[in-house]
Amino acid sequence: MAKKDLVCVSCPIGCAITVELNDAGEVVSVTGNTCKRGESYARQECTHPERMLCTTVKVEGGRLPVVPVKSASPVPKELLFACMQEINQITVQAPVKIGDVVLKNILNTGIDIVATNEA
């Protein structure tokens, strides 16, 4: 049996959560959370962590050389570096508007990379 200590980021309280995992890596118990969101966060963080990906993409013909972008939904944590390698290879043509998809279905995850500003 393994224990993992986390600080919950689901709300501003920041509960100190302890997760017990069995030898197969499955969650056996979650303690320390003050709400259900904390339990849900802890279970996902221990079994399938995900992160929003925020970065920039090169722009050609724009007023600035890059445009900020983000993933439309969280990306599996283990794919973050591979996603960045793919994003770093692209250049988009101006004009770019907020919400434009600059990279569709990154790494076949079903997740789009969208512009968060104009360029």
C-alpha positions in Angstrom: 0.0 0.0 0.0 1.4 3.4 -1.0 0.4 6.9 0.2 0.5 10.1 -1.8 0.1 13.6 -0.2 -1.5 16.3 -2.4 -2.7 19.8 -2.0 -6.1 20.2 -3.7 -6.4 22.9 -6.3 -10.1 22.5 -7.0 -11.1 25.5 -4.8 -9.3 28.2 -2.8 -9.2 26.3 0.4 -6.3 24.1 -0.7 -7.0 21.0 1.5 -4.1 18.7 2.3 -5.2 15.4 0.9 -3.8 11.9 1.5 -4.5 9.2 -1.0 -3.9 5.6 -0.3 -3.2 3.4 -3.4 -3.1 -0.4 -3.6 -0.3 -2.2 -5.3 -2.1 -2.0 -8.6 -2.2 1.8 -8.4 -5.9 2.0 -7.7 -7.3 4.5 -5.2 -8.3 2.8 -1.9 -9.1 5.9 0.1 -9.0 9.7 0.1 -8.8 11.7 3.3 -8.4 15.3 4.2 -10.7 16.8 1.6 -13.6 19.0 2.8 -15.7 18.7 -0.3 -16.5 16.2 -3.1 -14.4 18.1 -5.6 -11.3 17.4 -3.5 -12.0 13.7 -3.6 -12.6 13.8 -7.4 -9.4 15.8 -7.9 -7.3 13.5 -5.8 -8.6 10.3 -7.6 -7.9 11.8 -11.1 -4.5 13.2 -10.1 -3.4 9.8 -8.9 -4.8 7.7 -11.7 -4.9 9.9 -14.8 -3.4 13.4 -14.3 -4.3 16.1 -16.8 -3.2 19.7 -17.4 -4.4 22.7 -19.4 -1.6 23.5 -21.9 -0.9 27.2 -22.4 1.9 28.4 -24.7 2.4 30.5 -27.8 2.5 29.8 -31.6 4.5 31.6 -34.2 2.6 34.0 -36.4 3.6 35.1 -39.9 2.3 38.5 -41.1 0.9 39.6 -37.8 1.6 42.6 -35.7 3.3 40.4 -33.1 5.6 37.4 -33.8 3.5 35.0 -31.6 0.0 34.5 -30.4 -1.0 32.9 -27.1 -2.9 29.6 -27.3 -4.3 27.0 -24.9 -5.7 23.5 -25.2 -9.5 23.5 -25.5 -9.6 20.9 -22.6 -7.1 19.3 -20.3 -4.4 17.2 -21.9 -3.0 14.0 -20.3 0.0 15.0 -18.4 2.2 12.4 -20.0 1.6 14.0 -23.4 2.5 17.6 -22.5 6.1 17.5 -23.9 5.0 15.7 -27.1 2.2 18.3 -27.6 4.8 21.1 -27.2 7.1 19.5 -29.8 4.2 19.5 -32.2 3.1 23.0 -31.4 6.6 24.4 -31.7 6.7 23.1 -35.4 3.8 25.2 -36.6 3.4 28.8 -37.8 0.0 30.3 -38.4 -0.9 33.0 -40.9 -2.3 36.3 -39.6 -5.0 37.4 -39.0 -5.7 35.2 -36.0 -8.8 35.8 -33.9 -9.6 34.7 -30.3 -11.1 31.2 -30.5 -9.5 30.3 -33.8 -8.3 26.7 -33.9 -4.6 26.8 -34.7 -4.0 23.1 -34.4 -6.9 20.6 -34.6 -6.9 17.2 -32.7 -3.3 17.4 -31.4 -1.7 14.0 -31.2 -5.1 12.4 -32.0 -6.4 13.3 -28.5 -9.5 15.0 -29.8 -8.2 18.2 -28.2 -7.8 21.4 -30.3 -5.3 24.2 -29.6 -7.1 27.5 -29.8 -5.9 31.1 -29.9 -6.5 33.2 -26.8 -5.7 36.6 -28.3 -5.5 38.2 -31.7 -2.5 38.5 -34.0 
